[in-house]
Amino acid sequence: MNTSEWLVRSVSRFSSGKKDEQKAAVADISVAHPAIKKIADSVLPDTVQPQRSTRERLKATLRQKEEALSPRVLRRTLEELKAIVDPQVSEIEGGRRASGVAGWYSRASLHERRDMWLLMSEQFVADAQKAKLAQAQLAAAVGTPDEAVAEVRYRRATVSPRRRLLQRFSAFPEGFRFLVDLRADMLPHLTADKRLQALDVEMEYMFSTWFDVGFLDLRRISWDSPASLIEKLIRYEAVHDIKSWSDVKNRLDSDRRCYGFFHPRMPDEPLIFVEVALMDEMADSIMPLLDESAAPADLKKATTAIFYSISNTQTGLRGVSFGDSLIKRVVETLHAEFPRLKHFATLSPIPGFRHWLGKSAAGLIEQLDEKELTLLGRSVGFEPPTAQHFITAADNPLGLNEKSPVRRMLLHCAAQYLGRMLEDGKPLDPVARFHLGNGARVERLNWLGDPSPKGLKQSCGLMVNYLYDLKRLDKHRALLAQGKIPVAGGIEDLYIS
């Protein structure tokens, strides 16, 4: 059998669909001739070819099918990245070189960008041998006068060159913006490619330092703010979509306040913002707050500040917490401007409730006493009521009157969800997790607080008030740390059992 015949036979085995035969063919080809193996690699399905590390690719001659950058271009890109952290160049020159790489990145395809992430993640790591030696020296020095020195050496040995690389990227004017956007690009790919996690963790650590609240400015966003900033408010609003300029104008009216955190290196970009309504009572529905035709409230009578929307704007800053400090700073600012304000509360969605209800309704129904079970069954037209019958009726809350057993059951379930459901010691609902973690308590459930399609879909129209009692924030945090969710008496009265 000549080479051509053997190759045809081997390649035909690739199309057989049997992985063991495919692997055997690859082994045969590898032994026979490396050049022929390259041909086979181009024919072999991607599922058979393992992903090569950047270390392997940098030593190679040809790229494989799924790789965007050829080994030659990959080597050149690595050299450009290394040049940024060259110890012989100044911060200014390093920043200039980083800016050049950022320019290339802005023009690169997603797959080419991914190759750069991999280089940053895999090629800029701490020296394992030096770190191991420093760790051994630290262990030996514990309890001796040399312990502090050994600790310093260990810390330095474990710092990766990747951190220095990120610092150089932050040096040019648009560097912060570039890095935040780079991480936002990368985040959706972390689950599929674990190799990127080292870079992600490093970036989250650096961002937690660079974007510490001590470096942020609290600024009010008003109708007099630049149009470009108001446009970003419209684009970034994540809780209640802003539908028009008249809508946003209503949210910035005289009886409203909007505040955002800004970083000096990203001065025109809010990192997070909160929308506040000043009222004479606790709001129970979002619709009056979003009513563009409603007259502004009388600020002289305002006793309550309602936080009705909080939006993070930068995906790349995921894991960096701003909300706790933002609310504290806004409360201080509002109290200074309006001394009559006594109550600070939210009007919040319950985004996880409907999904949880679908999985939990059967168990909750089993907890009802005989009388409640009978009333619920009559209401849904099926005795004894099943979870599906209840869910079907609950999905039409607009048709339920005040005395409806289905309505009462929905409120029972929502109280159970917000006041008792924990996961890893934290409230199950993401919005509850945020506010309760900041020291608020679950104050009141509001029937049809949000009758919009979105509100009906995520929580059967229910909304909740979280109360920030400034004298009890620490007490509420302590309760939560003990696995007890702080709730008002009205919520406790709604518990099923």
C-alpha positions as CSV (number, residue, x, y, z in Angstrom):
1,M,0.0,0.0,0.0
2,N,1.5,3.3,-1.0
3,T,1.2,6.6,0.9
4,S,-1.7,7.9,-1.1
5,E,-3.7,4.7,-0.6
6,W,-2.9,4.6,3.1
7,L,-3.9,8.2,3.6
8,V,-7.2,7.7,1.8
9,R,-7.9,4.7,4.0
10,S,-7.1,6.5,7.2
11,V,-9.0,9.7,6.3
12,S,-12.0,7.6,5.4
13,R,-12.0,6.4,9.0
14,F,-12.5,10.0,10.2
15,S,-15.9,10.1,8.6
16,S,-17.1,6.8,10.1
17,G,-18.5,8.7,13.2
18,K,-16.7,6.4,15.6
19,K,-14.4,8.3,18.0
20,D,-12.3,5.3,18.9
21,E,-11.5,4.6,15.2
22,Q,-10.8,8.3,14.7
23,K,-8.3,8.3,17.5
24,A,-6.6,5.2,16.1
25,A,-6.3,6.9,12.7
26,V,-4.7,9.9,14.3
27,A,-2.2,7.7,16.1
28,D,-1.3,5.9,12.8
29,I,-0.8,9.2,11.1
30,S,1.3,10.7,13.9
31,V,3.7,7.8,13.7
32,A,3.8,7.8,9.9
33,H,4.6,11.4,9.1
34,P,4.0,14.8,10.9
35,A,3.1,16.5,7.6
36,I,0.4,14.0,6.9
37,K,-0.9,14.5,10.5
38,K,-1.5,18.2,9.6
39,I,-3.7,17.1,6.7
40,A,-5.6,14.8,9.1
41,D,-6.0,17.6,11.6
42,S,-7.8,19.7,9.0
43,V,-10.2,16.8,8.3
44,L,-10.7,15.5,11.8
45,P,-13.9,17.0,13.5
46,D,-13.3,19.7,16.1
47,T,-14.7,17.4,18.8
48,V,-11.8,15.1,18.5
49,Q,-9.1,17.8,18.6
50,P,-8.5,19.1,22.2
51,Q,-8.0,22.8,22.7
52,R,-4.3,23.6,22.6
53,S,-2.9,25.9,25.3
54,T,-1.1,29.1,24.2
55,R,2.1,27.4,25.2
56,E,1.6,24.7,22.6
57,R,0.4,27.1,20.0
58,L,3.4,29.4,20.4
59,K,5.7,26.5,19.6
60,A,3.7,25.4,16.6
61,T,3.9,26.2,12.9
62,L,0.3,26.0,11.8
63,R,-2.9,26.9,13.5
64,Q,-5.7,24.5,14.0
65,K,-9.2,25.1,12.7
66,E,-10.7,26.7,15.7
67,E,-7.8,29.0,16.4
68,A,-8.1,32.6,15.2
69,L,-4.5,33.8,15.3
70,S,-1.7,31.8,13.7
71,P,1.3,30.8,15.8
72,R,3.3,33.6,14.1
73,V,0.8,36.3,14.9
74,L,0.3,34.8,18.4
75,R,4.0,35.1,19.1
76,R,4.0,38.7,17.8
77,T,1.0,39.6,20.0
78,L,2.7,38.1,23.0
79,E,5.9,40.1,22.3
80,E,3.8,43.3,22.1
81,L,2.2,42.4,25.5
82,K,5.5,41.7,27.1
83,A,6.9,45.0,25.7
84,I,4.2,46.8,27.7
85,V,5.6,45.5,31.0
86,D,9.3,45.8,30.0
87,P,11.0,46.9,33.2
88,Q,13.3,49.1,31.1
89,V,10.5,51.4,29.9
90,S,8.7,54.2,31.8
91,E,5.1,54.2,32.9
92,I,4.3,56.7,30.1
93,E,6.0,54.6,27.4
94,G,4.3,51.4,28.8
95,G,0.9,53.2,28.7
96,R,1.6,54.3,25.1
97,R,2.4,50.7,24.1
98,A,-0.7,49.5,25.9
99,S,-2.8,52.0,24.0
100,G,-1.4,50.6,20.7
101,V,-2.5,47.1,21.7
102,A,-5.9,48.4,22.7
103,G,-6.3,49.9,19.3
104,W,-5.6,46.5,17.7
105,Y,-8.1,44.9,20.1
106,S,-10.8,47.4,19.0
107,R,-10.5,46.2,15.4
108,A,-10.1,42.5,16.2
109,S,-12.8,39.9,15.8
110,L,-14.2,38.1,18.8
111,H,-12.1,35.0,18.2
112,E,-8.9,37.2,17.9
113,R,-9.8,38.9,21.1
114,R,-10.3,35.6,22.8
115,D,-6.7,34.7,21.8
116,M,-5.5,37.8,23.5
117,W,-7.4,37.0,26.7
118,L,-5.8,33.5,26.6
119,L,-2.3,35.0,26.3
120,M,-3.0,37.4,29.2
121,S,-4.3,34.6,31.3
122,E,-1.8,31.8,30.5
123,Q,1.4,33.7,29.8
124,F,1.6,36.2,32.6
125,V,1.7,34.0,35.6
126,A,3.8,34.0,38.8
127,D,6.9,31.9,38.7
128,A,5.8,28.6,40.4
129,Q,9.2,27.7,41.6
130,K,9.9,31.0,43.2
131,A,6.5,31.0,44.8
132,K,7.0,27.5,46.2
133,L,10.5,28.4,47.6
134,A,9.1,31.6,49.2
135,Q,6.3,29.7,50.7
136,A,8.7,27.2,52.3
137,Q,10.9,30.0,53.6
138,L,7.8,31.7,55.2
139,A,6.7,28.4,56.8
140,A,10.2,28.0,58.2
141,A,10.4,31.6,59.5
142,V,7.0,31.6,61.4
143,G,7.7,32.6,65.0
144,T,11.1,33.9,64.3
145,P,12.4,37.5,63.8
146,D,12.6,36.8,60.0
147,E,8.9,36.1,59.7
148,A,7.9,39.6,58.4
149,V,10.7,39.6,55.8
150,A,9.7,36.1,54.7
151,E,6.1,37.2,54.3
152,V,7.0,40.1,52.2
153,R,9.1,37.9,49.9
154,Y,6.3,35.4,49.6
155,R,3.8,38.1,48.7
156,R,6.1,39.5,46.0
157,A,6.7,36.0,44.6
158,T,3.0,35.3,44.2
159,V,2.2,38.5,42.4
160,S,1.7,37.7,38.7
161,P,3.1,39.8,35.9
162,R,-0.5,40.0,34.8
163,R,-1.2,42.5,37.5
164,R,1.6,44.7,36.2
165,L,0.2,44.4,32.7
166,L,-3.3,45.5,33.8
167,Q,-1.7,48.5,35.6
168,R,0.0,49.6,32.4
169,F,-3.2,49.3,30.4
170,S,-4.8,51.6,33.0
171,A,-2.1,54.3,32.4
172,F,-3.4,55.7,29.1
173,P,-6.4,58.1,29.1
174,E,-9.0,55.5,28.0
175,G,-7.4,52.6,29.8
176,F,-10.0,52.2,32.5
177,R,-12.8,52.2,30.0
178,F,-10.8,49.7,27.8
179,L,-10.3,47.2,30.6
180,V,-13.9,47.4,31.9
181,D,-15.1,46.7,28.3
182,L,-12.6,43.9,27.8
183,R,-13.9,42.1,30.9
184,A,-17.5,42.6,29.7
185,D,-16.5,41.0,26.4
186,M,-14.9,38.0,28.2
187,L,-17.5,37.2,30.9
188,P,-19.9,35.3,28.7
189,H,-17.1,32.9,27.8
190,L,-15.8,32.0,31.3
191,T,-18.0,28.9,31.7
192,A,-17.0,27.4,28.4
193,D,-13.3,28.1,28.8
194,K,-11.9,27.7,32.3
195,R,-8.5,28.9,31.1
196,L,-9.8,32.5,31.2
197,Q,-10.6,32.4,34.9
198,A,-7.2,33.5,36.1
199,L,-7.5,36.7,34.1
200,D,-11.0,37.3,35.3
201,V,-10.2,36.9,39.0
202,E,-7.2,39.2,38.6
203,M,-9.3,41.8,36.9
204,E,-12.0,41.6,39.6
205,Y,-9.4,42.0,42.3
206,M,-7.8,45.1,40.5
207,F,-11.2,46.6,39.9
208,S,-12.2,46.2,43.5
209,T,-9.2,48.4,44.4
210,W,-9.5,50.9,41.6
211,F,-13.2,51.4,42.0
212,D,-13.3,51.5,45.7
213,V,-16.1,53.8,46.9
214,G,-13.5,56.1,48.5
215,F,-12.4,57.0,44.9
216,L,-16.0,57.6,43.6
217,D,-17.9,60.8,43.3
218,L,-21.6,61.0,44.1
219,R,-23.3,63.3,41.6
220,R,-26.9,64.2,41.0
221,I,-28.3,63.6,37.5
222,S,-30.9,66.2,36.6
223,W,-32.8,67.5,33.6
224,D,-30.0,70.1,33.3
225,S,-27.3,67.5,33.0
226,P,-25.7,67.0,29.6
227,A,-27.9,65.3,27.0
228,S,-25.2,62.6,26.5
229,L,-25.5,61.7,30.2
230,I,-29.3,61.5,30.2
231,E,-29.1,59.3,27.1
232,K,-26.9,56.9,29.1
233,L,-29.6,57.0,31.9
234,I,-32.1,55.8,29.3
235,R,-29.8,53.1,27.9
236,Y,-28.7,51.7,31.3
237,E,-32.1,51.7,33.1
238,A,-32.5,48.1,34.1
239,V,-35.6,47.9,36.3
240,H,-38.3,50.0,34.6
241,D,-37.6,50.8,31.0
242,I,-37.5,54.4,30.0
243,K,-39.7,54.7,27.0
244,S,-39.3,58.3,25.9
245,W,-37.8,61.7,26.7
246,S,-40.9,62.8,28.5
247,D,-40.6,59.6,30.6
248,V,-37.1,60.5,31.7
249,K,-38.1,64.1,32.3
250,N,-40.8,62.9,34.6
251,R,-38.2,60.8,36.5
252,L,-36.0,63.9,36.9
253,D,-38.8,66.3,37.9
254,S,-38.8,68.5,41.0
255,D,-40.1,65.8,43.3
256,R,-37.5,63.3,42.1
257,R,-33.8,62.8,42.6
258,C,-31.4,60.7,40.7
259,Y,-27.9,60.1,41.9
260,G,-25.0,58.1,40.4
261,F,-21.5,57.1,41.3
262,F,-18.7,58.3,38.9
263,H,-15.0,57.5,38.7
264,P,-12.6,60.3,37.9
265,R,-11.1,58.2,35.1
266,M,-14.6,57.6,33.6
267,P,-16.2,61.0,34.4
268,D,-19.0,60.8,31.9
269,E,-20.0,57.3,32.7
270,P,-22.3,56.4,35.7
271,L,-21.2,53.2,37.3
272,I,-24.5,52.8,39.2
273,F,-27.5,55.1,39.7
274,V,-30.6,55.2,41.8
275,E,-33.9,56.9,41.1
276,V,-35.8,58.4,44.1
277,A,-39.3,59.7,44.5
278,L,-40.1,62.1,47.4
279,M,-43.5,61.4,48.8
280,D,-45.7,61.9,51.9
281,E,-46.3,58.1,52.3
282,M,-44.8,54.7,51.4
283,A,-45.6,53.9,47.7
284,D,-47.5,50.8,47.0
285,S,-47.6,50.9,43.2
286,I,-45.0,51.8,40.5
287,M,-47.6,53.1,38.0
288,P,-48.2,56.5,39.7
289,L,-44.5,57.0,39.9
290,L,-44.1,56.4,36.2
291,D,-47.2,58.5,35.3
292,E,-45.9,61.3,33.1
293,S,-49.1,63.3,33.5
294,A,-49.1,63.2,37.3
295,A,-48.4,66.6,39.1
296,P,-45.2,66.8,41.1
297,A,-45.6,66.1,44.8
298,D,-45.4,68.9,47.3
299,L,-41.8,68.8,48.7
300,K,-42.9,70.6,51.8
301,K,-45.0,67.6,52.8
302,A,-42.5,65.0,51.8
303,T,-41.6,62.6,54.6
304,T,-40.7,59.5,52.7
305,A,-37.9,58.8,50.1
306,I,-38.8,55.9,47.8
307,F,-35.9,54.2,46.0
308,Y,-37.7,52.7,43.1
309,S,-34.9,51.8,40.7
310,I,-31.2,50.9,41.1
311,S,-29.2,50.0,38.0
312,N,-25.7,48.9,37.6
313,T,-24.4,50.0,34.3
314,Q,-21.0,48.3,33.7
315,T,-21.1,44.6,33.0
316,G,-17.3,44.5,33.3
317,L,-17.5,45.5,36.9
318,R,-19.5,42.5,38.0
319,G,-18.5,41.5,41.5
320,V,-17.6,45.0,42.5
321,S,-20.2,46.3,45.0
322,F,-21.4,49.8,44.9
323,G,-25.1,49.6,46.0
324,D,-24.6,49.6,49.8
325,S,-22.4,52.7,49.8
326,L,-24.6,54.4,47.2
327,I,-27.8,54.1,49.3
328,K,-26.0,55.3,52.4
329,R,-24.5,58.3,50.6
330,V,-27.9,59.2,49.0
331,V,-29.7,58.9,52.4
332,E,-27.2,61.3,53.9
333,T,-27.5,63.7,51.0
334,L,-31.3,63.7,51.0
335,H,-31.6,64.1,54.7
336,A,-29.3,67.2,54.5
337,E,-31.5,68.7,51.8
338,F,-34.8,67.6,53.3
339,P,-34.6,67.4,57.1
340,R,-38.4,66.4,57.2
341,L,-37.6,63.1,55.6
342,K,-38.2,60.3,58.2
343,H,-38.6,57.2,56.2
344,F,-36.4,55.6,53.6
345,A,-37.8,52.7,51.7
346,T,-37.8,50.9,48.4
347,L,-40.5,49.9,46.0
348,S,-38.9,46.8,44.6
349,P,-39.7,44.0,42.1
350,I,-39.6,40.4,43.1
351,P,-37.9,39.0,40.0
352,G,-37.4,35.4,41.2
353,F,-40.9,34.8,42.7
354,R,-42.9,33.4,39.8
355,H,-40.1,30.9,38.8
356,W,-39.8,29.7,42.4
357,L,-43.6,29.5,42.8
358,G,-43.8,27.2,39.8
359,K,-41.4,24.7,41.5
360,S,-42.8,25.2,45.1
361,A,-46.5,25.5,44.8
362,A,-47.3,21.9,45.4
363,G,-45.4,21.8,48.7
364,L,-46.9,25.0,49.9
365,I,-50.5,23.8,49.1
366,E,-49.8,20.7,51.2
367,Q,-49.1,23.0,54.2
368,L,-52.6,24.5,54.1
369,D,-55.2,23.4,56.8
370,E,-58.4,21.7,55.7
371,K,-60.5,24.9,55.6
372,E,-58.0,26.9,53.5
373,L,-57.5,23.9,51.2
374,T,-61.3,23.7,50.6
375,L,-61.7,27.4,50.0
376,L,-58.7,27.4,47.5
377,G,-60.2,24.4,45.7
378,R,-63.6,26.0,45.3
379,S,-61.9,29.1,44.0
380,V,-59.9,27.3,41.3
381,G,-62.8,24.9,40.5
382,F,-61.0,21.7,41.5
383,E,-61.0,19.9,44.8
384,P,-58.5,19.1,46.2
385,P,-56.6,21.9,44.3
386,T,-53.5,20.9,42.5
387,A,-50.4,23.1,42.0
388,Q,-51.3,23.6,38.3
389,H,-54.8,24.7,39.0
390,F,-53.5,27.3,41.5
391,I,-50.8,28.5,39.2
392,T,-53.2,29.0,36.3
393,A,-55.4,31.1,38.5
394,A,-52.5,33.0,40.0
395,D,-51.2,33.9,36.5
396,N,-54.3,36.1,36.1
397,P,-54.1,38.4,39.2
398,L,-56.0,41.2,37.5
399,G,-59.1,39.1,37.7
400,L,-58.8,38.3,41.5
401,N,-60.9,40.3,43.9
402,E,-59.7,41.3,47.4
403,K,-61.3,38.3,49.1
404,S,-60.2,35.7,46.6
405,P,-58.5,32.7,48.2
406,V,-56.1,32.6,45.3
407,R,-55.1,36.2,46.1
408,R,-54.6,35.3,49.7
409,M,-52.6,32.2,48.8
410,L,-50.3,34.3,46.5
411,L,-49.6,36.7,49.3
412,H,-48.9,33.8,51.7
413,C,-46.4,32.3,49.1
414,A,-44.7,35.6,48.5
415,A,-44.2,36.2,52.2
416,Q,-42.8,32.7,52.5
417,Y,-40.4,33.3,49.6
418,L,-39.1,36.7,50.9
419,G,-39.1,35.9,54.6
420,R,-37.9,32.3,54.8
421,M,-36.2,31.2,51.6
422,L,-32.4,31.2,52.0
423,E,-29.6,29.7,49.9
424,D,-26.2,29.4,51.3
425,G,-27.3,31.7,54.2
426,K,-28.5,34.4,51.8
427,P,-32.0,35.4,50.6
428,L,-33.1,33.5,47.6
429,D,-34.4,36.5,45.6
430,P,-31.6,38.6,44.1
431,V,-33.2,42.0,44.9
432,A,-34.0,40.9,48.5
433,R,-30.4,39.7,48.8
434,F,-29.1,43.2,47.9
435,H,-31.4,45.2,50.2
436,L,-31.4,42.8,53.2
437,G,-27.6,42.6,52.9
438,N,-27.5,46.3,53.3
439,G,-29.5,46.2,56.5
440,A,-33.1,46.7,55.3
441,R,-36.1,44.6,56.3
442,V,-39.0,43.2,54.4
443,E,-41.7,45.7,55.3
444,R,-44.8,45.2,53.1
445,L,-46.2,43.3,50.1
446,N,-48.1,45.3,47.5
447,W,-50.8,43.6,45.4
448,L,-50.6,44.6,41.8
449,G,-47.8,46.9,42.5
450,D,-46.6,46.3,39.0
451,P,-49.4,45.2,36.6
452,S,-47.1,45.6,33.5
453,P,-46.4,42.5,31.4
454,K,-43.0,42.3,32.9
455,G,-44.3,42.6,36.5
456,L,-47.0,40.0,35.9
457,K,-44.5,37.6,34.3
458,Q,-41.9,37.8,37.1
459,S,-44.0,38.2,40.2
460,C,-47.7,37.9,39.4
461,G,-47.8,41.7,39.7
462,L,-46.5,41.8,43.3
463,M,-44.0,44.3,44.6
464,V,-42.4,44.7,48.0
465,N,-41.2,47.6,50.2
466,Y,-37.9,47.2,51.9
467,L,-37.5,49.6,54.8
468,Y,-34.2,51.2,55.7
469,D,-34.6,51.9,59.4
470,L,-31.4,53.9,60.0
471,K,-31.2,52.9,63.7
472,R,-31.6,49.2,63.1
473,L,-29.4,48.5,60.0
474,D,-26.7,46.8,62.0
475,K,-29.3,44.8,64.0
476,H,-30.8,43.5,60.8
477,R,-27.5,42.5,59.3
478,A,-26.7,40.6,62.5
479,L,-30.1,38.7,62.2
480,L,-29.4,37.9,58.6
481,A,-25.9,36.6,59.5
482,Q,-27.7,34.2,61.9
483,G,-29.9,32.9,59.1
484,K,-33.0,35.0,60.1
485,I,-34.5,37.3,57.6
486,P,-35.7,40.6,59.3
487,V,-39.4,41.2,58.4
488,A,-42.2,43.4,59.7
489,G,-45.1,41.9,61.6
490,G,-47.4,42.1,58.6
491,I,-45.1,39.8,56.7
492,E,-44.9,37.3,59.6
493,D,-48.8,37.2,59.7
494,L,-48.8,36.0,56.1
495,Y,-46.6,32.9,56.7
496,I,-48.4,29.7,55.9
497,S,-47.3,27.9,59.0
